[in-house]
């Protein structure tokens, strides 16, 4: 039986921009949104905030809402596993840099392995978000619906 891994994905927005990143050392990894694995006995809502902080280094993040779920077969990336993905909208309330580099140190189990370097940038919503790898963008339509509804209600 194929392993099922439970993942969380963070669509982080600020002023109608979505936070995305690339791996400068591994361009084949494509452009992504912050995401990661839910730890044992961890709530998905806690995991998405933890992963967002670990990958971005950003504080001043708040959880806005749950956007949806997806089951994804990862065999097209050479992995014999299924990812059960939960997508969330987070808002950033700090002063953003246009772009920045951040090293993720928390996920490195091997002390000999160097941290993973991410290059972050803000992509204007809705039309300037670059293509995202491995279905990272599958819930963007739902994010846009939520943002549009909140804007109409004067909540943004």
ABEGO torsion letter per residue (X at the ends): XBBBBBBBBBBBBBGGBBBBBBBAABAAAEBBBBBBBBBBGBBAAAAAAAAAAAAAGBBGBBBABBAEBBBBBAAAAGBBBBBBBBBBBBBBABBBBABBBBBBAAABABAABBBBBBBBBBBBOAAABBBBBGGAAAAAAAAAAAAAAAAAAGAX
